[in-house]
Amino acid sequence: MKYFSTRGGSQELSFEETVLTGLAPNGGLYIPTSIPSLPENWKNDWKDYSFVDLSVAVLSLYISREEISESDLRSLVVKSYAGFRHPKVTPLKKLGEKKYVLELWHGPTWAFKDVALQLLGNLFEFFLKRRNERNPAAKEKLTVVGATSGDTGSAAIYGLRNKANISIFILHPKGRVSPIQEAQMTTVTDANVHNLAVKGTFDDCQDIVKALFADTQFNSKYRLGAVNSINWARILAQTVYYFLAYFDLRRAVGADATADVEVQFVVPTGNFGDILAGYYARKMGLPMAGKLGVATNANDILARFWKTGRYEKADSSPTNNAAAPSMEPAAGSSDGKQATDASGVKETHSPAMDILVSSNFERLLWYLAFEALPEHSGADRHKAGETVSGWMSKMKSDGRVEVPTSVLEIARKDFCAERVSDEETLETIKSHFLGTPSYVVDPHTAVGLFAAARMAQHNPPSINQIILSTAHPAKFSEAVSTALQDTKEFDFDSQVMPEEFNGLLQKERRVVDVESADIELVKRVIEERVTSHVAISLYLQL
Ligand SMILES: *Cc1c(COP(=O)(O)O)cnc(C)c1O
């Protein structure tokens, strides 16, 4: 299996090169030359597979044996999921009649990004080790630099901690991330992990990281690397739980080996990685009677795309335009205003989905462009790349692009989309706490649950919904406490806080204070702590 760029060109990469390169030189994202179909007897042969077995089975279809042998692949996968607290890794839980959640947060940082980043860290280590064995003079190393507002940095840290030939530097705004999130990051004391607490805002941290990548002198000396959300290995790792959930649902409803279950997956979405993995599973042949449900918060570029066919940063439709952001009704915040940062991103109760554009959406755009072409030949593959390249440059220059109706129709065959407000998010947390079974959800999962309920109104009654649950509620205590503050029976510490968090705040920390948001200070920290150069360059975005 080879990989090529969504923006065309003749470059074809191996899986290893794809994982180590991240972003294509022409700005595109890598996708496989074809989507493999499932082996003939998969429904029977795979039905009792564990998460690890399914990972090996699915990943093998995308990685040639010559690149990673099956036994190496199995040990990488075993190692990646050994630290998950639940024996199923991603268990399915019934919440109601034909309504299930797929809990993706049983990994080390209690959020779904662990599923992909645990594997990515092991893949990085495996490839670097092998390259250095083959060419000892190269001494290839990877230095990863990133900024976090709190919710995603820890997954990268836990994915890369203690990995040979890799150092990771994560900047966070000092005192501006939640105490639990800060503790999750800074109590990792491995020598290759460097937390930088920067006196400033998240935007300051982000700006410093961007400036480091743009600083050609510094970058050519240290060859910075990254664990971006567009890395192909992350998408691939996430396809596995769609298969596991399908088999678990079949068991849950007591379907026999021949009878299928009707299922719709609904996914709280930001950078379109999690749900894109579901799209690959669907295209490989996993039966999904319902459309994939895109659930967004107020940062609704994707929900607007499915409504209008326009992919645009700012909402330009006449009805919504009438209400300028400052006049919008309260979306959960008490003063009736929703804060918007300098770039136009709205701050919501589901911060891991606060995005302006969805980086992985470009991959879907390629498939839409390709499907709209008549022959699906090699020449069409080339043409689709040109189309996407045109759309993305229009997006860059105008902040918007409109796809033809024929393309939008193709997108609507596989997906439906809903936008969920902060108020609706909080209501959903409350109604599930008061429901039977009583279940405390985090605000991202709540966005998925609310969207699913709306989508269910258009579904035939035979459809089961599986909502992907992306974080444990303890990680987002503020939203959960706000939603449940008036509920008599609710006590955060006894009902939400996992035992494992006990004592976390008191544990030993390892963090470097950076006294002001000054790139030179950050450079100095990296220079002191990186002992040698790295020969791989990637682009960073968490
Ligand atoms: C990253 C994240 C999401 C969004 O996932 P995408 O792959 O970016 O769509 C949703 N919920 C949580 C808790 C996350 O961390």
Ligand as a Chemical Component Dictionary entry (heavy atoms), coordinates in Angstrom:
data_LIG
# 
_chem_comp.id                   LIG 
_chem_comp.type                 NON-POLYMER 
_chem_comp.pdbx_formal_charge   0 
_chem_comp.three_letter_code    LIG 
# 
loop_
_chem_comp_atom.comp_id 
_chem_comp_atom.atom_id 
_chem_comp_atom.alt_atom_id 
_chem_comp_atom.type_symbol 
_chem_comp_atom.charge 
_chem_comp_atom.model_Cartn_x 
_chem_comp_atom.model_Cartn_y 
_chem_comp_atom.model_Cartn_z 
_chem_comp_atom.pdbx_ordinal 
LIG C1 C1 C 0 -9.989  16.086 19.773 1  
LIG C2 C2 C 0 -11.289 15.875 20.460 2  
LIG C3 C3 C 0 -12.513 15.821 19.747 3  
LIG C4 C4 C 0 -12.606 16.070 18.259 4  
LIG O1 O1 O 0 -12.005 15.046 17.497 5  
LIG P1 P1 P 0 -11.596 15.330 15.981 6  
LIG O2 O2 O 0 -10.895 14.099 15.552 7  
LIG O3 O3 O 0 -10.718 16.537 15.997 8  
LIG O4 O4 O 0 -12.852 15.567 15.233 9  
LIG C5 C5 C 0 -13.685 15.582 20.460 10 
LIG N1 N1 N 0 -13.669 15.415 21.797 11 
LIG C6 C6 C 0 -12.529 15.442 22.509 12 
LIG C7 C7 C 0 -12.595 15.268 23.990 13 
LIG C8 C8 C 0 -11.297 15.669 21.868 14 
LIG O5 O5 O 0 -10.172 15.704 22.588 15 
# 
loop_
_chem_comp_bond.comp_id 
_chem_comp_bond.atom_id_1 
_chem_comp_bond.atom_id_2 
_chem_comp_bond.value_order 
_chem_comp_bond.pdbx_ordinal 
LIG C1 C2 SING 1  
LIG C2 C3 SING 2  
LIG C2 C8 DOUB 3  
LIG C3 C4 SING 4  
LIG C3 C5 DOUB 5  
LIG C4 O1 SING 6  
LIG O1 P1 SING 7  
LIG P1 O2 DOUB 8  
LIG P1 O3 SING 9  
LIG P1 O4 SING 10 
LIG C5 N1 SING 11 
LIG N1 C6 DOUB 12 
LIG C6 C7 SING 13 
LIG C6 C8 SING 14 
LIG C8 O5 SING 15 
# 
